[in-house]
Amino acid sequence: MSKSFNKVNSNIDISLLTIKTEKEPKKEMVKKTDNSIVKIDTFDEMDSRNIKIGHALKILNQQWRLSGLRPRTIDSYNYNFKRFVEVTEVEYLHEINNEKIYQYLSSFDNVKDTSLQGRLKQIKAVLSKCHDNGWYNSKFWKNIKIKVNTSVKEAATEKELTVLLSLLDKSTYSGLRDSIAILLLYKTGIRIKTLGALREQNIDFDNMLLKLQGEIMKAHRPLILPLDDEMCTLLRELISINDYVRKEHREKNDYIFLSNIGVPISNTVSPSNLIAKNLWVYSKKWNLKNVNPHSIRRLYAQNLVKRGADINLVSHALAHSDLSTTSKYLGLDIGTVAKNLRDFL
């Protein structure tokens, strides 16, 4: 076997690597961790005039970490709020008001409304946490809104995925791995970051289930999804080939999706990973209009609805925290909504 492990000897039935469109039959706050108690610094009933923003942020960061908020989200909150403080030159919480928020939003030139909306959302999240801690008596910022014309994002199509799978070289490790990853995304709708975190323990071959622990899920809630015979066959073969890859490069892990040198494809800093980057490259190389992890996830959601699943089941399958997010994934345009509602008149 070559060091690059570019070619693979696989007994996989290549016909499995296809898309099938039809289904076959307040005082002191504490948190217990193991046997210890972690104390969170906080204020007793204090007026916001006495609270410096720097001190408040230290407390908020403690609370966010202990509540299990993702490190990437915490970093984003800190970066955006510190930028807000720099622009508005506020030092104490009581100095923050609607005028300061508008001042901050006005400091951005040539920024899309969607980007401004994201920054405003993060400022509101930080201030809301301050309100929860009793540092503000009211949410004075709640009526500040930025109107955005949101366009419906398109889902991928079976046709494009079929074309992509036909072009990938399954005789190479990367081509076979990416083909199996695409099919797993298509058949389960999992997020790309969850895909990169999958380990052998997540696959229950006896019961044909994908068992996802909370720590690899965006919302930190566990989820169990069904797998079909074909997907189980493909995953078994990939796991078998992975053993050779790790042995060749002296790596020790049990991840499902590996790089050519046997290390996990996942990136702990970014939600992206090698599979996501490869999908982008393939789209450009073969002029595929809309093939990416999010569009494949939307296709999964829309296919569930076409097969009769209600929105609550779809929302659970996608591990969404609320139905509004699921509605966006389903991508129903206003014309389709009107047409479907007519049946209920």
C-alpha positions as CSV (number, residue, x, y, z in Angstrom):
1,M,0.0,0.0,0.0
2,S,1.4,3.4,-0.9
3,K,1.9,6.0,1.7
4,S,-0.7,8.3,0.1
5,F,-3.2,5.5,0.2
6,N,-4.8,6.9,-3.0
7,K,-6.2,3.6,-4.3
8,V,-8.5,1.3,-2.4
9,N,-9.3,-2.4,-2.8
10,S,-13.0,-2.5,-2.1
11,N,-15.7,-5.1,-2.5
12,I,-18.5,-2.5,-2.4
13,D,-21.3,-2.8,-4.9
14,I,-20.9,0.5,-6.8
15,S,-24.6,0.5,-7.5
16,L,-25.1,1.3,-3.8
17,L,-23.4,4.7,-4.3
18,T,-26.4,6.1,-6.1
19,I,-29.4,8.4,-5.3
20,K,-32.8,6.6,-5.3
21,T,-35.7,9.0,-5.6
22,E,-38.4,6.4,-4.7
23,K,-38.5,4.6,-1.4
24,E,-38.5,0.9,-1.6
25,P,-40.7,-1.2,0.6
26,K,-30.0,34.5,41.6
27,K,-27.8,35.0,44.6
28,E,-24.9,32.7,44.2
29,M,-25.1,30.5,41.2
30,V,-23.6,27.0,41.3
31,K,-23.4,24.0,39.0
32,K,-22.5,20.5,40.0
33,T,-19.9,18.8,37.9
34,D,-19.3,15.2,38.9
35,N,-18.7,15.4,42.7
36,S,-17.6,19.0,42.8
37,I,-19.4,22.3,42.8
38,V,-18.3,25.2,40.5
39,K,-19.1,28.6,41.9
40,I,-20.0,31.4,39.5
41,D,-19.1,34.9,40.4
42,T,-22.2,37.1,40.4
43,F,-23.6,40.3,41.9
44,D,-26.2,40.5,44.7
45,E,-28.9,43.1,44.0
46,M,-26.7,45.7,42.3
47,D,-27.6,48.7,40.3
48,S,-26.3,48.6,36.7
49,R,-24.6,51.9,37.4
50,N,-22.0,50.0,39.6
51,I,-21.3,47.3,37.0
52,K,-18.4,47.7,34.7
53,I,-18.9,46.0,31.3
54,G,-15.5,44.1,31.6
55,H,-16.6,42.6,34.9
56,A,-20.0,41.7,33.5
57,L,-18.5,39.9,30.5
58,K,-16.3,37.8,32.8
59,I,-19.4,36.6,34.6
60,L,-21.3,36.0,31.4
61,N,-18.5,34.0,30.0
62,Q,-18.5,31.7,33.1
63,Q,-22.3,31.2,32.8
64,W,-22.1,30.5,29.0
65,R,-19.3,27.9,29.5
66,L,-21.1,26.1,32.3
67,S,-24.4,26.1,30.4
68,G,-22.7,24.2,27.6
69,L,-22.8,27.0,25.0
70,R,-20.5,26.2,22.1
71,P,-17.0,27.9,22.3
72,R,-17.4,29.3,18.8
73,T,-20.7,31.0,19.8
74,I,-19.1,32.4,23.0
75,D,-16.1,33.8,21.0
76,S,-18.5,35.4,18.5
77,Y,-20.5,37.0,21.4
78,N,-17.3,38.4,22.9
79,Y,-15.9,39.7,19.6
80,N,-19.1,41.5,18.6
81,F,-19.8,43.0,22.0
82,K,-16.2,44.2,22.5
83,R,-16.5,45.9,19.1
84,F,-19.7,47.5,20.3
85,V,-17.9,48.8,23.4
86,E,-15.0,50.2,21.3
87,V,-17.3,52.0,18.9
88,T,-19.7,53.5,21.5
89,E,-17.0,54.1,24.2
90,V,-19.3,52.8,27.0
91,E,-17.7,51.6,30.3
92,Y,-20.7,50.8,32.5
93,L,-23.9,48.8,31.7
94,H,-26.1,51.7,32.6
95,E,-24.6,53.7,29.7
96,I,-26.0,51.3,27.1
97,N,-29.2,52.5,25.5
98,N,-31.0,52.3,22.2
99,E,-29.1,55.3,20.9
100,K,-25.8,53.5,21.5
101,I,-27.0,50.4,19.7
102,Y,-28.0,52.5,16.7
103,Q,-24.6,54.2,16.8
104,Y,-22.9,50.8,16.6
105,L,-25.1,49.6,13.7
106,S,-24.5,52.8,11.8
107,S,-20.7,52.3,12.1
108,F,-20.7,49.6,9.4
109,D,-20.4,50.7,5.8
110,N,-21.4,48.5,2.8
111,V,-22.6,45.7,5.0
112,K,-25.7,43.7,4.0
113,D,-28.8,43.9,6.1
114,T,-28.5,40.2,6.9
115,S,-25.0,40.8,8.4
116,L,-26.3,43.8,10.5
117,Q,-29.2,41.6,11.7
118,G,-26.7,39.0,12.9
119,R,-24.7,41.6,14.8
120,L,-27.8,43.1,16.4
121,K,-29.0,39.6,17.4
122,Q,-25.7,39.0,19.2
123,I,-25.9,42.3,21.0
124,K,-29.4,41.5,22.1
125,A,-28.3,38.0,23.3
126,V,-25.7,39.5,25.6
127,L,-28.0,42.2,26.9
128,S,-30.8,39.6,27.5
129,K,-28.4,37.6,29.6
130,C,-27.6,40.8,31.6
131,H,-31.4,41.2,32.1
132,D,-31.7,37.5,33.2
133,N,-29.0,38.3,35.9
134,G,-31.1,41.2,37.2
135,W,-28.8,43.9,35.9
136,Y,-31.5,45.5,33.7
137,N,-35.1,46.1,34.8
138,S,-36.5,45.9,31.2
139,K,-35.4,44.8,27.7
140,F,-35.3,48.3,26.2
141,W,-33.6,46.9,23.1
142,K,-36.4,44.5,22.1
143,N,-38.0,46.9,19.6
144,I,-34.9,47.5,17.6
145,K,-35.2,45.6,14.4
146,I,-33.7,45.4,11.0
147,K,-35.9,44.5,8.1
148,V,-34.5,41.9,5.8
149,N,-36.0,40.5,2.7
150,T,-35.2,36.9,3.1
151,S,-35.0,34.8,0.0
152,V,-35.9,31.1,0.1
153,K,-32.7,29.1,-0.1
154,E,-32.9,26.2,-2.6
155,A,-32.3,22.6,-1.8
156,A,-30.0,20.4,-3.7
157,T,-31.6,18.1,-6.3
158,E,-31.3,14.4,-6.8
159,K,-30.2,15.0,-10.3
160,E,-27.2,17.0,-9.2
161,L,-26.2,14.6,-6.5
162,T,-26.5,11.7,-9.0
163,V,-24.2,13.5,-11.4
164,L,-21.7,14.2,-8.6
165,L,-21.7,10.6,-7.5
166,S,-21.2,9.4,-11.0
167,L,-18.1,11.6,-11.4
168,L,-16.3,10.7,-8.2
169,D,-13.6,8.1,-8.5
170,K,-14.6,5.4,-6.1
171,S,-11.3,3.6,-6.6
172,T,-9.5,6.2,-4.6
173,Y,-10.0,6.6,-0.8
174,S,-11.1,10.2,-1.0
175,G,-13.6,9.5,-3.8
176,L,-15.1,6.5,-1.9
177,R,-15.2,8.3,1.4
178,D,-16.8,11.5,-0.1
179,S,-19.4,9.4,-1.9
180,I,-20.4,7.6,1.3
181,A,-20.5,10.9,3.2
182,I,-22.8,12.5,0.5
183,L,-25.2,9.6,0.8
184,L,-25.2,9.7,4.6
185,L,-26.0,13.4,4.5
186,Y,-28.7,12.7,1.9
187,K,-30.3,9.9,3.9
188,T,-30.1,11.3,7.4
189,G,-29.9,15.1,7.1
190,I,-27.2,15.4,9.7
191,R,-25.1,18.6,9.9
192,I,-21.7,18.6,8.4
193,K,-20.0,19.1,11.8
194,T,-21.8,16.1,13.2
195,L,-20.7,14.0,10.2
196,G,-17.1,14.9,10.9
197,A,-17.5,13.9,14.6
198,L,-19.0,10.5,13.9
199,R,-17.2,7.5,15.5
200,E,-17.7,3.8,15.2
201,Q,-19.7,3.8,18.4
202,N,-22.3,6.0,16.8
203,I,-23.3,3.2,14.4
204,D,-25.6,0.5,15.7
205,F,-25.4,-2.1,13.0
206,D,-27.5,-4.7,14.8
207,N,-30.5,-2.3,15.0
208,M,-29.5,-0.3,11.9
209,L,-29.5,3.0,13.8
210,L,-27.3,6.2,13.9
211,K,-27.0,7.1,17.5
212,L,-25.9,10.7,18.1
213,Q,-24.9,11.9,21.5
214,G,-25.6,15.4,22.6
215,E,-22.0,16.5,22.6
216,I,-21.7,16.2,18.8
217,M,-25.1,17.9,18.1
218,K,-25.5,21.7,17.7
219,A,-28.4,21.8,20.2
220,H,-26.7,19.4,22.6
221,R,-29.7,17.0,22.4
222,P,-29.2,13.3,21.6
223,L,-30.9,12.0,18.4
224,I,-31.4,8.5,16.9
225,L,-31.9,8.1,13.2
226,P,-32.7,5.0,11.1
227,L,-30.2,3.6,8.5
228,D,-31.1,1.3,5.6
229,D,-29.3,-1.8,4.5
230,E,-27.4,-0.1,1.8
231,M,-26.1,2.6,4.1
232,C,-25.0,0.1,6.7
233,T,-23.1,-1.9,4.0
234,L,-21.3,1.2,2.9
235,L,-20.4,2.2,6.4
236,R,-19.1,-1.3,7.3
237,E,-16.8,-1.2,4.2
238,L,-15.5,2.3,5.0
239,I,-14.7,1.3,8.6
240,S,-12.9,-1.8,7.3
241,I,-10.8,0.4,4.9
242,N,-10.2,2.9,7.6
243,D,-8.3,0.2,9.6
244,Y,-5.8,0.0,6.8
245,V,-5.5,3.7,6.5
246,R,-4.8,4.2,10.2
247,K,-2.3,1.2,10.3
248,E,-0.4,2.6,7.3
249,H,0.0,6.0,9.0
250,R,0.2,4.8,12.6
251,E,-2.8,6.6,13.7
252,K,-5.1,5.5,16.6
253,N,-8.7,6.7,16.5
254,D,-12.2,5.3,15.7
255,Y,-13.6,8.1,13.6
256,I,-15.7,7.2,10.6
257,F,-14.5,9.9,8.2
258,L,-10.7,10.3,7.9
259,S,-8.3,12.2,5.8
260,N,-5.9,10.3,3.5
261,I,-3.4,10.1,6.3
262,G,-5.8,8.6,8.9
263,V,-6.6,11.7,11.0
264,P,-10.3,12.9,11.6
265,I,-11.6,15.3,9.0
266,S,-13.3,17.4,11.7
267,N,-12.1,20.8,12.6
268,T,-12.9,21.8,16.2
269,V,-12.7,25.6,15.4
270,S,-14.9,25.8,12.4
271,P,-18.2,24.0,11.5
272,S,-16.5,23.2,8.1
273,N,-14.3,20.2,7.4
274,L,-12.6,18.4,4.6
275,I,-15.9,17.0,3.2
276,A,-17.5,20.4,3.0
277,K,-14.4,21.9,1.3
278,N,-14.4,19.1,-1.2
279,L,-18.1,19.6,-2.0
280,W,-17.3,23.2,-2.8
281,V,-14.4,22.1,-5.1
282,Y,-16.6,19.6,-6.9
283,S,-19.3,22.2,-7.5
284,K,-16.8,24.5,-9.1
285,K,-15.0,21.8,-11.0
286,W,-18.1,20.3,-12.5
287,N,-20.4,23.3,-12.6
288,L,-22.9,22.0,-10.1
289,K,-25.3,24.8,-9.2
290,N,-26.2,24.0,-5.6
291,V,-24.4,21.1,-3.9
292,N,-23.3,21.8,-0.4
293,P,-24.0,20.4,3.1
294,H,-26.8,22.8,3.8
295,S,-28.6,22.3,0.5
296,I,-28.4,18.5,0.9
297,R,-29.9,18.9,4.4
298,R,-32.7,20.9,2.9
299,L,-33.3,18.2,0.3
300,Y,-33.6,15.6,3.1
301,A,-36.2,17.8,4.9
302,Q,-38.3,18.4,1.8
303,N,-38.2,14.7,0.9
304,L,-39.6,13.8,4.3
305,V,-42.5,16.1,3.7
306,K,-43.1,14.6,0.3
307,R,-43.3,11.2,1.9
308,G,-46.0,12.4,4.3
309,A,-44.0,13.5,7.4
310,D,-45.5,16.4,9.4
311,I,-43.5,19.4,10.3
312,N,-43.1,18.3,13.9
313,L,-41.5,15.0,12.9
314,V,-39.3,16.8,10.3
315,S,-38.2,19.3,13.0
316,H,-37.2,16.5,15.4
317,A,-35.3,14.7,12.6
318,L,-33.3,17.8,11.9
319,A,-32.8,18.4,15.6
320,H,-34.1,22.0,15.3
321,S,-34.9,24.0,18.5
322,D,-38.1,25.5,17.0
323,L,-40.5,25.0,14.1
324,S,-39.6,28.4,12.5
325,T,-36.2,27.1,11.6
326,T,-37.8,24.0,10.1
327,S,-40.1,26.1,8.0
328,K,-37.2,27.9,6.5
329,Y,-35.6,24.6,5.6
330,L,-38.7,23.4,3.8
331,G,-38.5,26.4,1.6
332,L,-42.2,26.9,0.9
333,D,-42.5,30.0,-1.3
334,I,-45.6,32.2,-0.9
335,G,-47.2,30.8,-4.1
336,T,-46.9,27.2,-2.9
337,V,-48.4,28.2,0.5
338,A,-51.4,29.8,-1.1
339,K,-51.9,26.8,-3.4
340,N,-51.8,24.3,-0.6
341,L,-54.1,26.4,1.7
342,R,-56.8,26.4,-1.0
343,D,-57.3,22.7,-0.4
344,F,-58.5,23.6,3.2
345,L,-61.1,26.2,2.1
